[in-house]
Amino acid sequence: MSTVELKRPVVKDQASELIKTGRISSAVWFLAWPTIINTVFQTAHGIINRIFLGELESSRAAQAALGLGSMAPMIQFAMVYGISAGTSALVSRYLGAEEQENAEESTRQSLIFAVFAGILSTVLLVVAAQPFVRLLGAEGKVIEYAAGYTAIFGAASIPLCIMVIGTSALRAAGDVKTPLYTGGTVVLCNVIFDWLLIFGIGPFPEMGIYGAALATAISYVFGMVLILWFLRKSVLRRSLNRLRIHINWFWKLLGIGWPAIIQQLQFSISYSVYMLLIGMLDGATAIQAALTIGLAIESTSFMPGAAYNIAATPLVGQNLGAGQPKRAERCAWYAARHAVIIMSVVAIVFLAIPEYLARIFTQDESVVRLIVSYLRINAVCQPFLAIGMVMSGALLGAGDTRMPTWIEFATFYIIRLPLTWLLAIVFGWHASGAWSAMCISNVLYGILLTLWFMKGRWKYIQLH
């Protein structure tokens, strides 16, 4: 089936009209606010999850295992992120150009692709769980905890992949409310089953960190069912009909998505090496626990960045499809300004009360001190992360995934990892050296992505 012959008129909806013709401030806020709330839900779950695990007798090992166990599924996220990058770019561009059937076919083939990705990642994560966490430098009880978490989480790969792709398609169409409802339901389900399965409430077994993994898996099944139901009621409703494989569409998705897959794998591998370097330091378990909790706290800053990142994708994609590159550019800059302001305010909070924030999660004095240093150092890079996140979403909307991949490679592999080894190990700065290397690389990431966006080559990328 040709990807350019499908010309059924687009199904008109309020979101697309606002994105292409409404006030830019209204369009950005319309797309951003539900995503901000959704990321609040996600962040709240991450915080509650860690608080629950902090109540366990072996809380330090459980927190470290959660951090390590969350690394292996990043291989899973890499595959689904690559598919979703193609989905987002194609659906937003086709709807902007009013090519309804192409938008539906992009969604349909993405969902089929997601099932194959889910099967592959399930096999990889279940079979290779223990070797992977050993490779990351896990020790003692942490190996058992992290491997079990990874295997259980990996078993839910198919529902996760379908849920993520369905969410990406709806957001590309300008529908950010139904992903909010889905995300809220998933988080509520996850928190309830966390409480029941971690502590063994009522008839449920006490499973500790394994209960956290199983709760997440169960919530993904609920999320998959819900997102498919919402998709059936959306402007992309016909994408769930005639589910047949068309290889040419797979190649089209991969043409956009493969750099995004590499980008996510780069992140996963670099973060794994980063954890491995941290594992070489004295008190590695405490440092790994501090990093896990520090990232959970820092995720409160990521929320607005993620929201405006997601908003930038349909804003740029649909306006480019409608032949409005100047409007697409103005939308991206408007979103970036708001993200920078909000994340800068959160950074001030990190600088002002880091110890208070740390003690919400743990009373272990050595871990608290490490979290405080993490928050103070990484507060510096929050404005740069903000603009980098939004520029990344804007470039994704244009279908430009290659240069962001190269920029990520440079900042992670040429800057972050060598600098971590140099500062933390050679110079003996210990954890502060690792935190500083992360901060410097994040600053450069934001600067380089912004410079590339300003060159404007993304305006001329053809997806047909």
C-alpha positions in Angstrom: 0.0 0.0 0.0 1.5 3.3 -1.0 2.0 5.8 1.8 1.0 8.8 -0.4 -2.1 7.6 -2.1 -4.4 7.7 0.9 -6.3 11.0 0.7 -9.6 10.6 2.7 -10.4 14.0 4.2 -9.3 14.5 7.8 -11.8 14.2 10.6 -12.1 17.8 11.9 -11.6 18.3 15.6 -11.1 21.2 18.0 -7.6 20.3 18.9 -6.1 20.4 15.4 -7.9 23.6 14.6 -6.5 25.2 17.7 -3.0 23.9 17.0 -3.0 25.3 13.4 -5.1 28.5 13.6 -5.7 29.4 17.3 -3.7 31.7 19.6 -0.2 30.2 20.2 -0.5 30.7 23.9 -3.8 28.9 24.0 -2.6 26.1 21.8 0.5 25.5 24.0 -1.4 25.6 27.2 -4.2 23.4 25.8 -1.6 20.7 25.1 0.6 21.2 28.1 -1.7 21.3 31.1 -3.1 17.8 30.9 0.5 16.5 30.4 1.7 18.4 33.5 -1.0 16.8 35.6 -0.2 13.4 34.1 3.5 13.8 34.9 2.5 14.9 38.4 0.6 11.5 38.7 3.7 9.7 37.4 6.1 11.5 39.7 3.7 11.0 42.7 3.7 7.3 42.0 7.5 7.2 41.8 7.8 9.0 45.1 5.1 6.9 46.8 6.8 3.7 45.5 10.1 4.7 47.1 8.5 5.8 50.3 6.8 2.3 50.5 10.1 0.6 49.9 11.8 2.8 52.5 9.5 1.2 55.1 11.0 -2.3 54.4 13.6 -3.7 56.7 16.1 -4.0 53.9 15.2 -0.5 52.5 18.7 0.5 51.3 19.1 -2.7 49.3 15.5 -2.3 48.0 16.1 1.3 46.9 19.4 0.4 45.2 17.7 -2.6 43.5 14.9 -0.4 42.2 17.4 1.9 40.6 19.3 -0.9 39.0 16.2 -2.9 38.1 14.8 0.1 36.3 17.9 0.2 34.1 17.2 -3.1 32.2 13.7 -2.0 31.0 15.4 0.9 29.3 16.1 -1.5 26.5 12.4 -2.0 26.3 11.8 1.7 26.4 14.3 2.2 23.6 12.3 0.1 21.2 9.0 1.5 22.1 10.4 5.1 22.0 11.7 4.6 18.5 8.3 3.4 17.3 6.5 6.2 19.1 8.9 8.8 17.5 7.8 7.6 14.1 4.2 7.5 15.2 4.2 11.1 16.6 6.0 12.6 13.6 3.8 10.8 10.9 0.4 11.2 12.6 0.9 14.9 13.4 2.3 15.7 9.9 -0.5 13.8 8.1 -3.3 15.3 10.2 -1.8 18.7 9.6 -1.9 18.0 5.9 -5.4 16.6 6.2 -4.5 13.1 5.0 -6.8 11.2 7.3 -6.2 7.7 6.0 -2.4 8.0 6.1 -2.7 9.2 9.7 -4.8 6.1 10.5 -2.4 3.7 8.7 0.5 5.2 10.6 -1.2 4.4 13.9 -2.3 1.0 12.8 1.1 -0.2 11.7 2.7 1.4 14.9 0.4 -0.7 17.1 1.3 -3.9 15.2 5.0 -3.0 15.4 4.5 -2.4 19.2 3.3 -6.0 19.6 6.5 -7.4 18.0 8.7 -5.0 20.1 6.9 -6.2 23.2 7.5 -9.9 22.5 11.2 -9.3 21.8 11.7 -7.2 25.0 9.8 -9.7 27.1 12.2 -12.5 26.0 15.3 -10.3 26.6 14.3 -9.0 30.0 13.2 -12.3 31.4 16.1 -14.3 30.2 18.9 -11.8 30.8 17.7 -10.2 34.0 20.4 -11.5 36.4 23.4 -11.2 34.1 22.4 -7.6 33.3 22.2 -6.4 37.0 25.4 -8.1 37.8 27.0 -6.2 34.9 25.8 -3.0 36.5 27.8 -3.8 39.6 25.0 -5.0 41.9 26.2 -6.7 45.1 24.8 -9.3 47.5 21.0 -9.1 48.1 20.7 -6.3 45.5 21.4 -8.8 42.7 18.4 -11.0 43.7 16.1 -8.0 44.2 17.0 -6.2 41.0 16.9 -9.3 38.8 13.5 -10.3 40.1 12.2 -6.8 39.6 13.5 -6.7 36.0 12.0 -10.1 35.1 8.5 -9.3 36.4 8.5 -5.9 34.8 9.7 -7.4 31.5 6.8 -9.8 31.4 4.5 -6.8 30.9 6.3 -5.5 27.8 3.4 -6.1 25.3 0.8 -4.1 27.2 3.3 -1.4 28.0 4.3 -1.0 24.3 0.7 -0.9 23.1 -0.2 1.7 25.8 2.8 3.9 24.9 2.1 3.8 21.1 -1.6 4.5 21.5 -0.8 7.4 23.8 1.7 8.8 21.3 -0.8 8.6 18.5 -3.5 10.4 20.5 -1.1 13.2 21.6 0.1 13.6 18.0 -3.6 14.2 17.1 -3.8 16.9 19.7 -5.7 14.7 22.2 -3.9 15.1 25.5 -6.9 14.6 27.8 -7.5 10.9 27.3 -3.9 10.1 27.9 -4.3 12.0 31.1 -7.3 9.9 32.1 -5.3 6.7 31.2 -2.2 7.9 33.1 -4.2 8.7 36.2 -5.9 5.3 36.2 -2.6 3.5 35.7 -1.0 5.4 38.6 -4.0 4.9 40.9 -4.0 1.1 40.1 -0.2 1.0 40.6 -0.3 2.7 44.0 -3.1 0.5 45.2 -1.4 -2.7 44.2 1.9 -1.4 45.5 0.4 -1.1 48.9 -1.3 -4.5 48.7 1.6 -6.4 47.3 4.7 -4.8 48.9 3.3 -5.1 52.4 0.9 -8.1 52.0 -2.3 -6.5 53.0 -5.3 -8.8 53.5 -5.3 -11.9 51.3 -2.3 -10.6 49.2 1.2 -12.0 49.8 4.0 -9.8 51.2 6.3 -9.5 48.2 8.5 -6.5 49.0 10.2 -5.1 45.9 8.8 -7.9 43.8 5.3 -6.6 44.7 6.3 -3.2 43.3 7.2 -4.8 40.0 4.0 -6.9 39.8 1.9 -3.8 40.7 3.5 -2.0 37.8 2.8 -4.9 35.4 -0.8 -5.1 36.4 -1.3 -1.4 36.0 0.1 -1.6 32.4 -2.6 -4.1 31.5 -5.3 -1.8 32.7 -3.6 1.1 30.8 -3.5 -0.9 27.5 -7.2 -1.7 27.7 -8.1 1.9 28.5 -6.0 3.5 25.8 -7.4 1.1 23.1 -10.9 2.1 24.2 -10.1 5.8 23.9 -8.4 5.2 20.6 -11.6 3.6 19.3 -13.5 6.8 20.2 -10.9 9.2 18.7 -10.3 10.8 15.3 -8.0 7.8 14.7 -10.8 5.3 15.4 -10.4 3.4 12.1 -6.8 2.6 12.9 -8.1 -0.4 14.9 -9.8 -1.9 11.8 -8.1 -4.1 9.2 -5.1 -4.9 11.3 -2.8 -6.2 8.6 1.0 -5.8 8.3 2.4 -3.6 5.6 6.2 -3.8 5.5 6.6 -0.5 3.6 5.0 1.3 6.6 7.3 -0.5 9.0 10.3 0.9 7.0 8.7 4.3 7.0 8.3 4.2 10.8 11.9 3.0 11.2 13.2 5.7 8.9 12.2 8.2 11.6 12.4 5.9 14.6 15.7 4.2 14.3 17.8 7.2 15.4 15.4 7.5 18.3 15.9 3.9 19.2 19.7 4.4 19.1 19.2 7.6 21.1 17.4 5.7 23.9 19.8 2.8 23.8 22.7 5.3 24.0 21.0 6.7 27.1 20.4 3.3 28.6 24.0 2.1 28.0 25.6 5.3 29.1 23.5 5.3 32.3 24.4 1.7 32.9 28.1 2.6 32.6 27.5 5.6 34.8 26.0 3.2 37.4 29.0 0.9 36.9 31.4 3.7 37.6 29.5 4.6 40.7 29.7 1.0 41.7 33.5 1.3 41.8 33.3 3.9 44.6 33.5 3.2 48.3 29.9 3.0 49.7 28.5 2.2 46.3 25.1 0.9 47.6 24.5 4.2 49.5 25.4 6.2 46.3 23.2 4.1 44.1 20.3 4.6 46.6 21.0 8.3 46.7 21.0 8.5 42.9 17.6 6.6 42.8 16.0 8.9 45.3 17.7 12.0 43.9 16.3 11.3 40.5 12.8 10.8 42.0 13.0 14.2 43.6 14.5 15.8 40.5 11.6 14.3 38.5 9.4 17.1 40.0 11.5 19.5 37.9 11.2 17.2 34.8 7.4 17.4 34.9 7.0 20.8 33.1 9.9 20.0 30.8 8.2 16.7 29.8 4.8 18.5 29.4 6.1 21.2 27.1 8.3 18.6 25.2 5.1 16.5 24.5 3.2 19.7 23.5 5.9 20.8 21.1 5.7 17.7 19.0 2.1 18.1 17.6 2.5 21.9 17.5 5.5 21.6 15.2 4.3 18.5 13.3 0.8 19.7 12.5 1.9 23.2 11.6 4.6 21.9 9.3 2.0 19.6 7.7 -0.3 22.6 7.2 2.6 24.5 5.5 3.1 26.9 8.4 6.8 26.6 9.5 7.0 30.1 11.0 4.1 29.3 13.3 5.7 26.0 14.2 8.9 27.8 15.2 7.0 30.4 17.3 5.1 27.6 19.1 8.4 25.9 20.0 10.0 29.0 21.4 6.9 29.9 23.4 6.9 26.4 25.0 10.6 26.6 25.7 10.3 29.9 27.6 7.6 28.6 29.8 9.5 25.4 30.6 12.7 27.3 31.5 10.8 29.6 33.9 9.1 26.8 35.7 12.1 24.5 36.0 14.3 27.4 37.2 11.8 28.0 40.0 12.0 24.3 41.0 15.8 24.5 40.9 15.7 27.2 43.5 13.7 24.9 45.8 16.4 22.2 45.3 19.0 24.7 46.4 16.9 26.0 49.4 15.6 22.8 51.1 17.5 19.7 49.8 17.8 18.0 53.2 14.1 18.3 53.9 13.3 16.8 50.5 15.8 13.9 51.1 14.4 13.0 54.5 11.0 12.4 53.0 12.5 9.2 51.5 15.1 8.1 54.0 16.6 8.7 57.5 19.9 7.1 56.6 22.4 9.9 57.3 25.0 8.8 54.7 22.3 8.6 52.0 20.8 11.9 53.0 24.1 13.7 52.6 24.6 12.3 49.2 21.1 13.3 48.1 21.7 16.9 49.3 24.8 17.2 47.2 23.1 15.7 44.2 20.2 18.2 44.4 22.5 21.2 44.9 24.8 20.4 42.0 22.1 19.4 39.5 19.9 22.4 40.3 22.3 24.4 38.2 21.5 22.5 35.0 17.6 22.7 35.2 17.1 25.7 32.9 19.4 24.1 30.3 17.5 20.8 30.6 14.3 22.6 30.2 15.1 24.1 26.8 16.8 20.9 25.7 13.7 18.9 26.4 11.4 21.2 24.5 13.7 21.5 21.5 13.9 17.7 21.4 10.1 17.5 21.3 10.0 20.2 18.6 12.5 18.4 16.4 10.7 15.1 16.9 7.5 16.8 15.5 9.5 17.8 12.4 10.8 14.2 12.0 14.4 15.2 12.9 15.7 12.4 15.1 19.2 12.1 13.7 21.0 15.2 15.0 19.5 14.9 18.5 21.0 11.4 18.5 24.4 12.7 17.7 24.2 15.4 20.3 23.2 12.9 22.9 26.1 10.7 22.0 28.5 13.6 22.3 27.3 14.8 25.6 27.0 11.3 27.2 30.0 9.4 25.8 32.5 12.2 25.2 31.6 14.4 28.2 29.6 12.6 30.9 31.3 9.2 31.2 34.9 10.3 30.8 34.3 13.2 33.2 32.7 10.9 35.8 35.7 8.7 35.7 38.1 11.6 35.9 36.3 13.6 38.6 34.9 10.8 40.8 37.7 8.3 40.6 41.0 9.9 39.4 40.5 13.2 41.2 38.8 11.5 44.2 35.8 13.8 44.3 33.7 10.7 45.0 29.9 11.1 44.4 30.2 14.9 44.0 32.4 14.2 40.9 29.8 11.9 39.4 27.0 14.5 40.1 29.1 17.3 38.6 29.8 15.3 35.4 26.0 14.7 35.0 25.3 18.4 35.5 27.9 19.6 32.9 26.7 17.2 30.3 23.1 18.3 30.8 24.1 21.9 30.3 25.9 21.1 27.0 22.9 19.0 25.8 20.5 21.9 26.2 22.9 24.4 24.5 23.7 22.1 21.5 20.1 21.2 20.8 19.0 24.8 20.9 21.8 25.8 18.5 20.7 23.1 16.1 17.1 24.1 16.3 18.1 27.7 15.5 19.7 26.6 12.3 16.2 25.8 11.0 17.0 22.7 8.8 14.1 20.8 10.5 11.7 23.0 8.5 12.6 21.3 5.2 12.4 17.6 6.2 10.0 15.7 4.0 8.2 12.6 5.5 6.3 11.5 2.4 
